[in-house]
């Protein structure tokens, strides 16, 4: 019995081996139709690591949503915190003192390189009078016919298209 492969983007059965493409930093096995969304990966028979200048730098600094138990932190938390602090006429040092944190933590949060913890987000909300946390939205997906859920990356990902000249 052969193993059938499916496109990792749209979920259609693959004819042949499929194509490996690079989409947003991830190598995916996709069908011919979805291959247009990424850069083709050419595999050589020699398995050597890529040259240092070609390695992908993957950074988790900019994420879309941050989930804390039953709460999501808003996407623009850094901008909201900085704007509220400045509107109150506070320095980063004053805000750090009010929420009992280090100035370096406030600096990293305002620059967007650090995500505040749930407790710190609540302290910031209280001190600045802003809203940083919102109730998490849960999505219930069910399949009535089979009882099995088949999700692909294409179901949950936002694909950004390159502009062609």
C-alpha positions in Angstrom: 0.0 0.0 0.0 1.6 3.3 -1.1 1.8 6.4 0.9 -0.2 9.2 -0.6 1.1 12.7 -0.1 -0.9 15.9 0.1 0.0 19.6 -0.6 1.0 21.2 2.6 -0.6 24.5 1.5 -4.0 23.6 -0.1 -4.4 19.9 1.0 -4.9 18.5 -2.5 -3.4 15.1 -3.3 0.0 15.4 -4.9 0.7 14.0 -8.4 4.2 12.7 -8.5 6.6 13.9 -5.8 5.3 17.4 -5.6 7.6 20.5 -5.4 9.6 21.9 -2.5 9.3 25.7 -2.2 10.3 28.3 0.3 7.3 30.3 1.6 7.9 32.9 4.3 11.0 31.1 5.6 9.4 27.6 5.6 10.2 24.8 3.2 6.9 23.2 2.1 6.0 20.3 -0.2 3.3 21.7 -2.4 1.4 20.9 -5.6 2.2 22.6 -9.0 -0.6 25.1 -8.5 0.7 26.3 -5.1 4.3 26.3 -6.2 3.8 29.8 -7.6 3.5 31.2 -4.1 7.1 30.5 -3.2 10.7 30.2 -4.3 11.7 26.8 -5.7 14.1 24.7 -3.6 16.7 22.9 -5.8 18.0 19.9 -4.0 21.5 18.7 -5.0 22.7 15.1 -4.4 25.4 16.4 -2.1 24.1 17.2 1.3 26.3 20.0 2.5 25.1 22.9 4.7 24.3 26.1 2.8 26.9 28.8 2.7 26.8 31.1 5.7 25.6 34.1 3.8 22.6 32.1 2.5 21.2 30.9 5.8 17.8 32.1 6.7 17.5 34.3 9.8 14.3 33.4 11.5 13.2 35.9 14.1 10.2 35.6 16.4 10.2 39.3 17.2 7.1 40.2 15.2 4.3 37.9 15.8 0.7 38.5 14.9 -1.0 37.5 18.2 0.2 36.6 21.7 -2.1 34.3 23.6 -2.1 34.2 27.4 -4.6 31.6 28.7 -7.9 33.2 27.9 -6.5 36.6 26.7 -4.8 37.9 23.7 -2.4 40.9 23.8 -3.2 43.5 21.2 -0.9 43.6 18.1 0.1 47.2 18.7 0.9 46.9 22.4 4.3 48.7 22.0 2.8 51.7 20.3 -0.1 51.9 22.8 2.2 51.8 25.8 4.6 54.4 24.5 1.8 56.8 23.4 0.0 56.5 26.8 3.3 57.1 28.7 4.1 60.1 26.6 0.6 61.6 27.0 1.0 61.4 30.7 4.3 63.1 30.5 6.1 60.2 32.1 9.7 59.0 31.4 10.5 55.3 31.0 12.0 55.5 34.5 8.8 56.8 36.0 6.7 54.1 34.3 9.2 51.4 35.4 8.9 52.6 39.0 5.0 52.6 38.9 4.9 49.0 37.6 7.9 47.9 39.7 10.0 46.8 36.7 13.4 47.6 35.3 13.8 50.5 32.9 15.4 48.1 30.4 12.2 45.9 30.4 10.1 49.0 29.6 12.5 50.0 26.8 12.3 46.5 25.3 8.5 46.4 25.5 8.1 49.8 23.9 10.5 48.8 21.1 8.4 45.6 20.4 11.3 43.2 21.1 9.8 41.9 24.3 6.2 40.8 25.0 4.9 41.7 28.4 3.8 38.9 30.7 0.2 38.6 31.6 0.9 40.2 35.1 2.9 43.0 33.6 0.3 43.7 30.9 -2.3 44.1 33.7 0.0 46.4 35.7 0.6 48.5 32.5 -3.1 48.7 31.8 -3.8 49.9 35.3 -1.0 52.4 35.5 -1.5 53.9 32.0 -5.3 53.6 31.8 -5.1 51.7 28.5 -6.4 48.3 27.1 -3.7 45.8 26.2 -5.6 42.5 26.8 -8.7 41.3 25.1 -10.6 38.0 25.4 -9.2 35.3 23.3 -11.4 34.1 20.4 -11.5 30.4 20.1 -12.4 28.8 16.8 -14.3 25.5 16.9 -13.8 23.5 13.7 -15.6 20.2 13.3 -16.2 17.8 10.5 -19.6 16.2 10.7 -19.0 13.6 8.0 -15.8 11.9 9.2 -15.3 13.3 12.7 -11.7 14.0 11.6 -10.3 17.5 11.0 -8.0 18.0 8.1 -6.3 21.4 8.3 -3.6 22.6 6.0 -1.2 25.5 6.4 -3.2 27.3 3.7 -6.3 27.2 6.0 -4.6 29.2 8.8 -1.7 31.1 7.1 -1.8 34.6 5.5 0.0 34.4 2.2 1.6 37.6 1.1 2.0 37.9 -2.6 5.0 39.5 -4.3 4.3 42.3 -6.7 5.4 41.5 -10.2 6.8 44.2 -12.4 
